[in-house]
């Protein structure tokens, strides 16, 4: 492995650590709000994209595989945020009448 590759991996690893510490600090210290939920979900999406492209090696993968995995880290945090921001609407939507 070339020195540049090691530096690149180390840089992205440090970015992942920083994002994790940032999200943890905000989740523990801030008053719960919709804005905080959105920030946490965005950090999850960013971290997922970094892991997919840099550590899983899917940057050069077949597009349908790459986008399929990327969509997981976009859709799942979005669904979590929507379920926290609009719980009453989802309860009404999923209630059998």
N, C-alpha and C positions, 0 to 999 in steps of 0.2 A: 504494500500500500504506500503510495507516494505521500510525501510530507504535506502537500496541499490537501490531499484527501483527509488526512488526519486532522488538519486544522479546520477543514470544513465541517467534519463530523463533530469535532469538539465545539465549534461555534454553535451548531444547531442544538447540540445537547445542552449547552449553557442557556440558549434561548428557551428551550423546553423547561428547564429548571426555573428560569426567571418567570415564565408564564404560570407555572404551577404555584410558585410562591406568591405571585401577585393574586391569582384567583383564590388561593387559600386565605390570604390575608384579608381580602375584600369580603369573602364569604363569612369569615369569623368576626370581623370587626365592624362591618358596616350594618346599618339598619336595613333589614330586608325590604326590598322594593322591586318594582318591575325593572328599573334601570339596572340594578345589581344582577338580576337574573339574566338580562340580556348580555351584560358584560361577561358573566361567567360562561354563558353559552357561546359567545364569540371566542373566548379563549379556548374552549374545547374544540371548536371548529378549526382554529388556527393551528393548535397543537396536532390535531388529526391530520391536517394537510402536510405539516412538516414531517410527521412520522411516515405518512404514505409516500411522499416524494423522496425524502432523504434516507430513511432507514429501511423501508420495505423495498425500495428500488423500483417503484412503480412509475417513475417519471418517464421511462421508456417503454412501458407496457402497452399492450393493445388498448386503444382508447376506451372500449366498452368496459374493460376490467378496471382501468384507472378511474373512470368516471363513476362506475358502480360503487367502488370503495369510497371515493370522494363524496358521493351523495349520502352515504351513511353518516358521515361526519358533518354534513350540512343539515340533513333532514332530522336526525335524532335530536340534536340540540334545539332545533326549531320547534319540534313537537313538545319537548320538555318545557321550553319557554312559553309556548301557547297554553299548555295545560296548567301552568302556574299563573299566568296572567289572566286567563279566561276560564277559571274552574267552573263557574256557574253555567256558562254556555255549554261546555263539554258535558256536564252532568245532565242538562236538559236534552242534549243531542243523543246521549247514550241511554236515557231512561226509557224503559218499556212502559207504554201507557195503556 
